[in-house]
Structures are given as C-alpha cells and as structure tokens.
C-alpha cells in the first residue's frame, strides 16, 4: 500500500483515532458532496473537524474512492485513480510554490480486484471560493479598488506560475479558486484531479484562461483587465495584452453562440 502522512499533522491524527487507511475508510459522517458513480466505481467527499493539540478545531476534507479511474493515452482501458493524480499534482504544485491545498494524508490500497484511495486535505478555513465572493459582493457591495487590485494580482500570479511550469488545470472555474481577503490577499487553487502537464505554456494558458474568462462575467471589464495585466506582468496595455484579450473574447463569443 502506498501511503503518505504529513508529519505536521501526524500527532493530531493519532489523537483523533485517524492513523491508518482503515480509520479514514470507515469514517461515518454525512457526505459533503454526493458520491460520483461512473465506470464501475465511485468517489465521494466528507468534511470533518479534528481536535488539535492546542484545543482548537480544524476542518479537513476526507475524499474516498473505489475503482474511480481516469483513462489515459497509454492505457485506454484503465488509467490512474483520480485521487492519485490529484495527490501528485498537489505535491508538485507545493514543491514549485503554487499555492494549493495542504495534504494531510494519502493512501492507496488494493483489495482483491478493487483499487481504493483516500486523500485528506486541510479545510481552507477563512477562504471563500471566488464565485461565492462575487455573489456576496453583488449583494452587499464591491470592495474598494485597492482590495480588488490585490485580489486580481493574487489570482493572476498563481495562474501565471501554474502556466509557467506548463500545468493546465483543465477545470479552471471560479469555484476552484479559494481567496482569503485579509491584510494580505491569499489565493489557493483546488481540485487538481484533472491537471495535465503540457508541452507548451500557450496550450495550458488558453484553455484555463478561456474557462475562467467565461465564468467571471459578473466582474467588470476593468477587473478582468486588471487580472490580465497582472498575469502578463505589465502595467500598460501592450500588444501582447491586446492580442490575448481579443483571443479570449473571440473564444467566449464563439462558445456563447454554440
């Protein structure tokens, strides 16, 4: 069995009687998201709270799956378990400094002909998914310009670094960008099970930026341009900025017609 335990969490896991694959697998709590059934397998998520050594509680997400594979080119019949792909992506992102989730536990086990996986990550307390933040701002009023600039820059720098290393998120919706608005804005990208490594940065860039651009239509053109300027690391409307802007708008218009 393949297994990873975050040393910073190991003692707290043991104190919560969660020190083995079986402990996580048999946990009995309501699903946070309804299990996804496909290709003869299933995958589901539970949200739990752990009592920490300092007396506080921390939220964690416990993701479990059985025979839930993603096909690949090398093996058209059976690929890798999606949580294995996500765990590897999380570790890769953290190694090169792309803000994402903190892995708490990961386990991969085979029972007879069944393949099981458990992935536990921190709960990102004090963070909100970008789509929820936009809804809140629409109802309660938008933050000041400085805050909006900082948010655009935080998301842009994360996105740019991801594409710099030729990673394509492949499902780059606002709900997968978690933002904490405090003295300093911090952004984390989640749900990495569909991440792919591309040969060229441009391939990863256009797919992800197109997805994000089409799903933040409730943001002003100014905020979207702030993001694009920060993504391309410039303060002026250069030819590169204009070219990328028009390409994204063209893609968006085409898909709207479809």
C-alpha positions, 0 to 999 in steps of 0.5 A, spaced: 500 500 500 502 506 498 501 511 503 503 518 505 502 522 512 504 529 513 508 529 519 505 536 521 499 533 522 501 526 524 500 527 532 493 530 531 491 524 527 493 519 532 489 523 537 483 523 533 483 515 532 485 517 524 492 513 523 491 508 518 487 507 511 482 503 515 480 509 520 479 514 514 475 508 510 470 507 515 469 514 517 461 515 518 459 522 517 454 525 512 457 526 505 459 533 503 458 532 496 454 526 493 458 520 491 460 520 483 458 513 480 461 512 473 465 506 470 464 501 475 466 505 481 465 511 485 468 517 489 465 521 494 467 527 499 466 528 507 468 534 511 470 533 518 473 537 524 479 534 528 481 536 535 488 539 535 493 539 540 492 546 542 484 545 543 482 548 537 478 545 531 480 544 524 476 542 518 479 537 513 476 534 507 476 526 507 475 524 499 474 516 498 474 512 492 473 505 489 475 503 482 474 511 480 479 511 474 481 516 469 483 513 462 489 515 459 493 515 452 497 509 454 492 505 457 485 506 454 482 501 458 484 503 465 488 509 467 490 512 474 485 513 480 483 520 480 485 521 487 492 519 485 493 524 480 490 529 484 495 527 490 501 528 485 499 534 482 498 537 489 505 535 491 508 538 485 504 544 485 507 545 493 514 543 491 514 549 485 510 554 490 503 554 487 499 555 492 494 549 493 491 545 498 495 542 504 495 534 504 494 531 510 494 524 508 494 519 502 493 512 501 492 507 496 490 500 497 488 494 493 483 489 495 482 483 491 480 486 484 478 493 487 483 499 487 481 504 493 484 511 495 483 516 500 486 523 500 485 528 506 486 535 505 486 541 510 479 545 510 481 552 507 478 555 513 477 563 512 477 562 504 471 563 500 471 560 493 471 566 488 464 565 485 461 565 492 465 572 493 462 575 487 455 573 489 456 576 496 459 582 493 453 583 488 449 583 494 452 587 499 457 591 495 464 591 491 470 592 495 474 598 494 479 598 488 485 597 492 482 590 495 480 588 488 487 590 485 490 585 490 485 580 489 486 580 481 494 580 482 493 574 487 489 570 482 493 572 476 500 570 479 498 563 481 495 562 474 501 565 471 506 560 475 501 554 474 502 556 466 509 557 467 511 550 469 506 548 463 500 545 468 493 546 465 488 545 470 483 543 465 477 545 470 479 552 471 472 555 474 471 560 479 469 555 484 476 552 484 479 558 486 479 559 494 481 567 496 482 569 503 481 577 503 485 579 509 491 584 510 494 580 505 490 577 499 491 569 499 489 565 493 489 557 493 487 553 487 483 546 488 481 540 485 487 538 481 484 531 479 484 533 472 491 537 471 495 535 465 502 537 464 503 540 457 508 541 452 507 548 451 505 554 456 500 557 450 496 550 450 495 550 458 494 558 458 488 558 453 484 553 455 484 555 463 484 562 461 478 561 456 474 557 462 475 562 467 474 568 462 467 565 461 465 564 468 467 571 471 462 575 467 459 578 473 466 582 474 467 588 470 471 589 464 476 593 468 477 587 473 478 582 468 483 587 465 486 588 471 487 580 472 490 580 465 495 585 466 497 582 472 498 575 469 502 578 463 506 582 468 505 589 465 502 595 467 500 598 460 496 595 455 501 592 450 500 588 444 501 582 447 495 584 452 491 586 446 492 580 442 490 575 448 484 579 450 481 579 443 483 571 443 479 570 449 473 574 447 473 571 440 473 564 444 467 566 449 463 569 443 464 563 439 462 558 445 456 563 447 453 562 440 454 554 440 
